[in-house]
Amino acid sequence: MRTIRLAVAVAYFGSVASPCWAQGPLLDSDPARNTIAVSDSSSASAQSAETATTPPASAAPAETRSPASCAQDGTAEGSRYPTGGAFTVGIVSGLLLGLIGTGIAYFAQGQPAVPVETASRLESSACKQEFQDAYGKKARGKKRNAALLGGLMGAATIGVVLASQSSE
């Protein structure tokens, strides 16, 4: 009975801890996107009056980015990919098939697609390709690591249960 409680506790810990591992960083790498605009009605009316009197500035031509910077951005975006599903697949496969299931879960992780809103803001096709390659490699690596960790936890849980059953 004690071993069953231990196995349930380990499986519960893995399922509870998964969401915190699946989250990306709290702040974005671009400081401009980390700001929160807070305004009251007086400042909002002052800003609207100011923008009404000021003519809009001419739009600067979009500068092209190097493929290396696009790849770096892809790696940063890929590191934010959620891995809760891969972790859960790893736990289940580890519980059901042991280390073989862990290996299956690890190698079954595919390369995720780049989100549409992210892909639409990229300028050139070379930049898109570099971004997609870097994003896919990083996100797939995160998914594989999560599946491996979950699978090892599942296999360890079933190993503890079987070992304690054989010693009783």
Phi, psi and omega per residue, in radians:
M1 nan -0.668 -3.141
R2 -1.103 -0.674 -3.120
T3 -1.217 -0.587 3.113
I4 -1.164 -0.713 3.090
R5 -1.107 -0.675 3.111
L6 -1.126 -0.750 -3.142
A7 -1.129 -0.725 3.109
V8 -1.143 -0.678 3.134
A9 -1.129 -0.732 3.135
V10 -1.161 -0.749 3.125
A11 -1.146 -0.677 3.112
Y12 -1.142 -0.751 3.117
F13 -1.041 -0.728 3.138
G14 -1.127 -0.687 -3.130
S15 -1.312 -0.531 3.115
V16 -1.334 -0.655 -3.089
A17 -1.338 -0.336 -3.084
S18 -1.011 -0.830 -3.102
P19 -1.060 -0.597 -3.136
C20 -1.262 -0.490 3.072
W21 -1.338 -0.438 -3.075
A22 -1.384 -0.276 -3.086
Q23 -1.408 2.556 3.075
G24 -1.496 -2.996 3.117
P25 -1.128 2.642 -3.102
L26 -1.254 -0.568 -3.128
L27 -1.902 2.612 3.137
D28 -1.419 2.718 3.125
S29 -1.252 -0.333 3.103
D30 -1.638 1.961 -3.074
P31 -1.090 -0.436 -3.130
A32 -1.165 -0.507 -3.139
R33 -1.493 -0.137 -3.125
N34 -1.558 -0.132 -3.091
T35 -1.446 2.605 3.099
I36 -2.011 2.157 -3.111
A37 -1.496 2.050 3.098
V38 -2.134 2.191 3.137
S39 -2.520 2.610 3.033
D40 -1.751 3.115 -3.022
S41 -1.175 -0.572 -3.126
S42 -1.234 -0.709 3.131
S43 -1.259 -0.574 3.115
A44 -1.157 -0.707 3.127
S45 -1.230 -0.589 3.096
A46 -1.167 -0.700 3.121
Q47 -1.173 -0.687 -3.128
S48 -1.190 -0.613 3.087
A49 -1.183 -0.662 -3.139
E50 -1.186 -0.718 -3.129
T51 -1.269 -0.452 3.116
A52 -1.245 -0.574 -3.120
T53 -1.528 -0.368 -3.102
T54 -1.644 2.196 3.097
P55 -1.207 2.581 -3.133
P56 -1.161 2.477 3.127
A57 -1.276 2.611 3.128
S58 -1.165 2.457 -3.101
A59 -1.235 2.249 3.118
A60 -1.318 2.543 3.118
P61 -1.128 2.466 -3.133
A62 -1.175 2.213 3.137
E63 -1.504 2.493 -3.117
T64 -1.437 2.491 -3.125
R65 -1.736 2.700 3.115
S66 -1.349 2.671 3.099
P67 -1.049 -0.517 3.122
A68 -1.153 -0.685 3.113
S69 -1.230 -0.571 3.073
C70 -1.164 -0.694 3.103
A71 -1.151 -0.667 3.106
Q72 -1.127 -0.718 3.083
D73 -1.142 -0.652 3.098
G74 -1.123 -0.685 3.085
T75 -1.139 -0.716 3.123
A76 -1.138 -0.734 3.111
E77 -1.191 -0.670 3.131
G78 -1.139 -0.514 3.119
S79 -1.242 -0.240 3.103
R80 -1.640 0.056 -3.090
Y81 -1.171 2.303 -3.134
P82 -1.270 2.494 -3.052
T83 -2.160 0.258 -3.113
G84 -1.068 -0.683 -3.140
G85 -1.165 -0.732 3.131
A86 -1.157 -0.648 3.106
F87 -1.117 -0.766 3.136
T88 -1.125 -0.741 3.081
V89 -1.060 -0.693 3.111
G90 -1.109 -0.775 3.135
I91 -1.089 -0.827 -3.098
V92 -1.112 -0.783 -3.130
S93 -1.185 -0.613 3.079
G94 -1.171 -0.672 3.098
L95 -1.178 -0.721 -3.057
L96 -1.419 -0.682 -3.010
L97 -2.124 0.048 3.114
G98 1.224 -2.466 -3.091
L99 -1.200 -0.499 3.081
I100 -1.150 -0.732 3.084
G101 -1.117 -0.614 3.083
T102 -1.096 -0.774 3.104
G103 -1.122 -0.700 3.112
I104 -1.105 -0.784 3.133
A105 -1.110 -0.642 -3.130
Y106 -1.138 -0.856 -3.059
F107 -1.415 -0.230 3.132
A108 -1.432 -0.144 -3.107
Q109 -1.279 2.094 -3.129
G110 -1.604 3.029 3.120
Q111 -1.471 2.134 -3.103
P112 -1.302 2.724 3.107
A113 -1.424 2.622 3.091
V114 -1.256 2.372 3.103
P115 -1.013 2.523 -3.052
V116 -1.077 -0.741 -3.115
E117 -1.139 -0.523 3.096
T118 -1.310 -0.748 -3.113
A119 -1.175 -0.533 -3.090
S120 -1.273 -0.373 -3.105
R121 -1.567 -0.035 3.122
L122 -1.433 2.498 -2.983
E123 -1.383 -1.188 -2.983
S124 -1.763 2.883 3.141
S125 -1.224 -0.582 3.097
A126 -1.146 -0.705 3.108
C127 -1.143 -0.739 3.123
K128 -1.065 -0.754 -3.116
Q129 -1.130 -0.793 3.117
E130 -1.103 -0.738 3.127
F131 -1.079 -0.826 -3.118
Q132 -1.099 -0.721 3.123
D133 -1.101 -0.845 -3.119
A134 -1.161 -0.710 3.119
Y135 -1.085 -0.816 -3.121
G136 -1.090 -0.756 3.141
K137 -1.102 -0.797 -3.092
K138 -1.201 -0.796 -3.115
A139 -1.172 -0.686 3.110
R140 -1.151 -0.669 3.078
G141 -1.085 -0.734 3.097
K142 -1.123 -0.748 3.125
K143 -1.106 -0.735 3.138
R144 -1.130 -0.742 3.120
N145 -1.112 -0.703 3.123
A146 -1.149 -0.734 3.110
A147 -1.134 -0.675 3.116
L148 -1.137 -0.802 3.132
L149 -1.092 -0.798 3.103
G150 -1.097 -0.734 3.126
G151 -1.119 -0.717 3.106
L152 -1.153 -0.670 3.080
M153 -1.141 -0.726 3.098
G154 -1.139 -0.749 3.123
A155 -1.161 -0.667 3.100
A156 -1.148 -0.680 3.122
T157 -1.095 -0.832 -3.142
I158 -1.189 -0.566 3.074
G159 -1.132 -0.730 3.103
V160 -1.133 -0.737 3.136
V161 -1.097 -0.812 -3.131
L162 -1.172 -0.681 3.128
A163 -1.154 -0.686 -3.132
S164 -1.295 -0.532 3.093
Q165 -1.213 -0.610 -3.124
S166 -1.335 -0.439 -3.122
S167 -1.484 -0.234 -3.124
E168 -1.446 nan nan
